[in-house]
Amino acid sequence: MEKILIEPRDGSVVSCLSNLLETSAEEALASGDTFKVGLSGGSVVSLLAQSLPNILTDWSKWYFFFCDERVVPFDSNDSTYGEYKSKLIGKIPVTEEQFIKINPDLSAEDAAKDYIKKMSVFFPPDRVPCFDVLLLGLGPDGHTCSLFPDHKLLNEGSLWVCPINDSPKPPPSRITLTLPVINNAKLCIFAVVGSSKAEIVKKILQDKENLPAARVQPHSGELYWILDEAAAKLLQTA
């Protein structure tokens, strides 16, 4: 089920995101003992840095994974974990151990295999992982995670996590969740702000172009697009 929410300003996007996450956490912790969230980089980091401190929850039960990650040292400006460490830890009561991180000293191929092993601690190894929430980014070319237009990884059907060494966006070496994992999530959220995203939002939501982000269609979960008015300005509304 897809829902498109258009909010009047950035602050409303943050509020909407906070409410969705708090509700999802409540539901997950009512039926289990952990809340498993996949994180993306880019503008998602700043939106979450604003929204997460508003949430009332048992933070000790949250575990953070990465929808994709650059294979770089954690102190690099390109490290998504490094960004979250600097912007989240200390602002919400979570520890570094609650972030399921890559081993940045490995090759992309070995880092992907290692990450699957780390995920297997939290998910049954004999079935596709089911995240409670995936917070997805949207690139200007329509990529999400590190799944880029026309790339062979879009056709991966069995592996949970794959390496990529030819990313068209630097740095070139990364790992990424695959579409079978993304589309098995209970909730996928695109939170998109700013007029720079208006054209690609239109291509995906209105023109239905077959771009990677458009292939996010959870099989039995929900899909939310939370847009501010600037990002939604090219959409035709009834």
C-alpha positions in Angstrom: 0.0 0.0 0.0 1.4 3.4 -1.1 0.6 6.6 0.7 1.8 10.1 -0.5 1.8 12.8 2.2 2.5 16.4 1.2 3.5 18.5 4.2 3.6 22.4 4.1 7.2 22.7 5.3 10.3 20.8 6.5 9.2 20.9 10.2 6.0 19.1 9.2 7.9 16.4 7.4 10.0 15.9 10.6 6.9 15.7 12.7 5.2 13.2 10.4 8.3 11.1 10.3 8.5 11.1 14.1 4.9 10.0 14.4 5.4 7.1 11.9 8.5 5.9 13.6 7.0 6.1 17.1 3.9 4.1 16.0 6.0 1.5 14.2 8.3 1.1 17.3 5.3 0.7 19.5 3.8 -2.0 17.3 7.2 -3.9 16.9 8.0 -3.8 20.6 4.4 -4.9 21.5 5.0 -8.2 19.6 8.8 -8.6 19.9 11.8 -7.5 21.8 13.6 -5.4 19.2 12.9 -2.7 16.6 15.0 -3.1 13.5 15.5 0.0 11.4 17.5 0.5 8.2 19.2 3.8 7.7 20.2 5.8 4.6 22.6 8.6 4.2 22.3 12.0 2.6 19.5 14.3 3.6 17.9 11.4 5.6 20.5 11.9 8.3 19.5 15.5 9.0 15.8 14.7 9.0 16.3 11.9 11.5 18.6 14.0 13.6 15.6 16.3 14.0 12.9 13.7 14.3 14.3 11.0 16.5 14.7 13.1 19.7 10.9 13.7 19.6 10.1 10.1 20.0 9.0 8.4 23.2 10.2 4.8 23.2 12.5 2.3 24.8 15.6 3.2 22.9 17.5 0.2 24.3 15.4 -2.0 22.0 16.3 -0.2 18.8 18.9 -1.6 16.4 20.1 0.4 13.4 21.3 -1.2 10.2 22.4 0.5 6.9 20.4 0.3 3.7 23.8 0.9 2.1 27.2 2.0 3.2 30.3 3.3 1.6 33.4 1.2 2.2 35.5 3.9 3.8 36.9 4.5 7.3 34.3 5.6 9.9 36.1 9.0 10.3 35.7 9.7 6.6 33.2 12.4 5.5 31.7 9.7 3.2 30.9 7.3 6.0 27.1 7.1 6.6 27.7 5.5 10.1 30.2 8.3 10.9 27.5 10.9 10.1 24.9 9.2 12.4 27.5 8.8 15.1 28.3 12.5 15.1 24.6 13.6 14.8 22.7 11.1 16.9 24.8 9.6 19.6 24.4 11.9 22.6 21.2 13.3 21.3 19.2 10.1 21.9 20.1 7.4 24.4 21.6 4.9 22.1 25.0 3.3 22.0 27.4 2.5 19.2 26.7 -1.2 19.7 23.1 -0.6 18.6 24.4 0.3 15.1 25.2 -2.8 13.0 28.2 -1.6 11.1 30.3 -2.8 8.2 33.9 -3.7 8.6 35.5 -0.8 6.7 38.9 -2.7 6.5 37.5 -5.3 4.1 37.0 -5.2 0.4 33.4 -4.5 -0.7 32.9 -8.2 -1.5 34.0 -9.3 1.9 32.3 -6.5 3.7 29.0 -7.5 2.0 29.5 -11.2 3.2 30.4 -10.0 6.7 27.4 -7.8 6.8 25.1 -10.7 6.0 26.6 -12.6 8.9 26.0 -9.7 11.2 22.4 -9.5 10.0 21.9 -13.2 10.6 22.2 -12.6 14.3 18.9 -10.6 14.1 17.1 -12.4 11.3 16.5 -16.1 10.6 19.2 -17.1 8.0 16.8 -19.3 6.0 14.4 -16.6 4.9 14.5 -13.0 3.6 15.0 -10.5 6.4 11.9 -8.5 7.4 12.9 -5.0 8.7 10.4 -3.1 10.8 11.3 0.1 8.9 13.6 1.1 6.1 14.3 4.8 5.7 15.2 5.3 2.1 17.0 8.1 0.3 16.2 9.3 -3.2 19.0 10.4 -5.6 18.4 12.9 -8.4 18.9 10.0 -10.9 16.2 7.9 -9.1 18.6 5.7 -7.2 17.9 4.4 -3.7 20.3 2.6 -1.4 23.2 2.0 -3.8 20.9 0.6 -6.5 21.5 2.7 -9.6 19.6 3.0 -12.8 20.3 0.1 -15.3 22.7 -1.5 -12.9 22.9 -5.3 -12.7 22.3 -5.3 -9.0 18.6 -4.4 -9.7 18.2 -8.0 -10.9 19.7 -9.7 -7.8 17.2 -12.1 -6.5 18.7 -14.1 -3.7 21.5 -12.3 -1.8 20.6 -10.0 1.1 23.5 -7.7 0.7 25.7 -7.1 -2.4 28.9 -5.2 -3.1 29.3 -2.6 -5.7 32.6 -1.3 -6.9 31.5 0.8 -9.9 29.1 3.2 -8.2 28.5 6.1 -10.6 28.4 8.3 -7.5 31.6 8.4 -5.5 33.0 6.7 -3.5 32.8 3.7 -5.9 33.0 0.9 -3.4 29.9 0.2 -1.3 27.5 -2.4 0.0 23.8 -2.3 -0.5 20.6 -4.1 0.5 18.9 -5.7 -2.5 15.4 -5.3 -3.7 14.1 -8.6 -2.3 15.1 -7.4 1.2 13.8 -3.9 0.7 10.4 -5.1 -0.6 10.1 -7.5 2.4 10.1 -4.7 4.9 7.0 -3.9 7.0 7.3 -0.2 6.2 9.4 1.7 3.7 9.6 5.5 4.0 10.9 8.1 1.6 11.2 11.5 3.3 12.0 14.0 0.6 12.4 17.7 0.9 13.5 20.6 -1.3 12.8 21.8 -4.9 15.9 20.0 -6.1 14.0 16.7 -5.8 10.8 17.9 -7.5 11.7 16.6 -10.9 12.7 13.1 -9.8 9.7 12.9 -7.5 7.5 13.6 -10.5 9.2 11.0 -12.7 8.6 8.3 -10.1 5.2 9.1 -8.6 3.5 10.7 -11.6 5.3 9.5 -14.8 5.9 6.1 -13.3 9.4 5.8 -14.9 11.0 2.4 -14.1 13.8 3.8 -11.9 15.2 2.0 -8.9 13.2 4.0 -6.3 10.0 3.2 -8.2 10.8 -0.5 -7.8 10.4 -0.2 -4.0 7.0 -1.8 -3.6 6.7 -3.8 -0.4 5.0 -7.1 -0.9 2.9 -7.1 2.2 4.1 -3.9 3.9 3.4 -0.2 3.6 5.2 2.5 1.5 5.1 6.1 2.6 6.3 9.1 0.6 6.5 12.1 2.9 7.2 15.2 0.8 7.4 18.9 1.5 5.6 21.3 -0.9 8.8 22.1 -2.7 9.6 18.5 -3.5 6.0 17.9 -4.6 5.6 21.1 -6.6 5.6 19.4 -10.0 3.0 16.8 -9.1 -0.5 17.3 -10.5 -3.1 17.3 -7.7 -6.8 16.9 -8.2 
